[in-house]
Amino acid sequence: MLSPLPMRDGVGATRLHVPMQGAWPTVASYMIERFFHLDAEGLLARFDRGEIVDRDGSALNRDTPLGDAEFVWYYRDPPVEKRMPFEVELLHQDEELVVVDKPHFLPTTPGGRYLQNSALVRLRNLLGIPELTPIHRLDRATAGLLMFSVRPATRGAYQLLFENRQVQKVYEAVSARPVDWDPGRFPLVYRNRITKNRGEVRVRIDDGEESNSETLIELLSADDRVVHTLLRPHSGKMHQLRVHLAAVGLGILNDGFYPELLPETPDDFDRPLQLLARELRFTDPLSGEAREFTTRRRLQDAPAAP
């Protein structure tokens, strides 16, 4: 369902479903009860200013009867944000795709207290492409390659590449060197079953069940303090690489989720998660061309090149 309101500062309007009948005499009274945590007079003032609209873009007023509008649109009040001190780097742009290097700490899409501090909103504002949409996602803590679709008409073709595992993804990670370090174990393929329960910040590992995740882990280098690995995931489960490295005794540096969930603390920009989306390779579904993109970023704790 298309929004009757345009993007504003890179963010679309919010759509709300309103019951067609019930105990509320007006749309406004329903919204006041629904959003009880908001100031009622402030919400009514938004109706008076014409900021809450129907499907056709016409403004509703505080007396609009319940049943006159099944869906309404409005702009949420943006959170107060301090701009994060790093930028999204544009690597590639054409008529179909935008590819960027996302920094650590910046989420892919808006959510919670992150709105303007998201890769999607920053890019919509920077490039002037309101329909820009991510084709895949990176965790907020992970840096590296992130690909966006420019046109809705061709978006599905690129999304299918990821759904059908036709995109070769390569990552790098840096872990603390374990006491019993044995480089002879690598390369190795690690598999397990990962599930995500609603409301839980970490995924669950079901070792007794059939595996649904797989990662090839290769050794790049090591010194007396850290181990630098190359990761080729065959599947794309949430937190998969973090879970698999923790399972083989190589929990990623500065990971507050695995192997142990640590208390939440403010972001420390000097200690980013040492996980980087390094390469994307695929055959373009429209042109048949082989496409390959490589990050320009480097993990700060990686061993120095020999």
Disulfide bonds with the S-S distance in Angstrom:
none
